[in-house]
Amino acid sequence: MIRVLLPTHLQRLANVGREITLEVKDPVTQRSVLDALEARYPMLKGTLRDHVTRERRAFIRFFACGQDLSHESPDAPLPEAVANGTEKFIIIGAMAGG
């Protein structure tokens, strides 16, 4: 089971709590986690990735094990601690301006 933390606006949209769990087949990658998330919660399609290109949206960031994984390849394996459920895959809505 993969543990995923969602930002508040996506929690409300999907009508879930802060942390959800997903069944993800190997290999566990950003793409496979997001595919499983969108399959289980179809209302989230297009909120994290562009509908056409499937690339991460500009103000969405992914973190795990204290590392920013936002610019990693979506097909790179996630850390083992995320794959085995010890650590969470964290999705954050970034802010701009100041």
Protein Blocks (a to p, Z undefined) as FASTA:
>chain_A
ZZddddfklmmmnopafbdcddddddddfklmmmmmmmmmmmlgoklpcfklopacfkbc
cdeehiafklgcfkbccdfklmnomaccddddddedZZ
